[in-house]
Amino acid sequence: MLMEDIKQDEPVADIVSILVEFGIISLSLLYETAKGHSQETVDDVISKLDGRSLVEFIGTNQENIQLTDSLRSFLLRQNFESSQVQDPVA
């Protein structure tokens, strides 16, 4: 059920793909890396994931985010990837 939910919602799939690939990522880098999605869309996705307790915020100001260890491990085993990740330096 969770995999279907993620795959059916393109912005969620894109953001989750980035979080799987990077592990821990700063919110500012996530905004830059989320190709084709506005900051508002990224915030909405983060809110959905946080509401389902699928992400954790890290840092004194909670400026970094990661998927929960169990979800990230599961998605890595499922080879969950996306071509939506772009190099922010490019």
N, C-alpha and C positions, 0 to 999 in steps of 0.2 A: 504494500500500500504506500509506504513512504517513497519508494523509488518511483512509482507512478506519479505521485504528487509532484515530485521534484522535476521529473522529465516533462510533464505536461505544462509546466509554467516556465517559459523561456527565460525570463529574468532570474527566477529562482535557480534554474539549472546553471545559468551562466555564473552567478555569484557563488553557488556551491562548488562549481568546478574550480573557480579561483581559490576558494578556501581549501579545497582538497589539495591543490597543487602547491600552494604556498605554506600551508600549515598555519603559522601565526603571521598575520599581516596587519599593518597599521590601517586605520580607517581611511586616512588620506591616500595611501597607495591603492587601497581597494577601489576608491572612487576613480582614480586615474586608470586603473587596470580594467575596470568594468566597461569594456568596449560597447559603445552604443547605448548605454544606460545613463540616465541622469542621476544626480545625487539623490533626488527625491525617490526615484525608483529603487536605488540601492538601499536607502533608508527603510523603504517599505518592506523589502525582502529581508533585511536584517531584523526588522520588527516581527515579521512572520516567523522567522527562524528562532528568535529569542522567545517568542510566545509559546513555542513548542519545546523550549529548552534544548535546542540543537546547537546553540553557539554559546561561547563563553567570552566575556570581555576581560582583558588582561591589561595591567598597568595601573599606576596610581590614579590616572585620570580616565581609565578604561579606554585608552586610545588605540588599543590593539584588539583584534578579534580572532577567534579560531573556532572551528567546529569542535564539538565534543569529541574526545578521544575515540569513543566507541563508534560514533557515526563516521568519523574520518577513516578509521581502520576498515569498517565495513565497505565504504565507498572505494577505498584503495583496492580491496580484494575483488570488488566488482569491476575494476578498471574504469571507474567513472571519470571521464575526461570530457573536455570541450575544446573546440577550436576558437572559442570566444576569448581566450586569454591572449592579451597582447602585451608586448614589451613596453612598459611606460617610458623607457628611455628613447625608444624609436620615434 
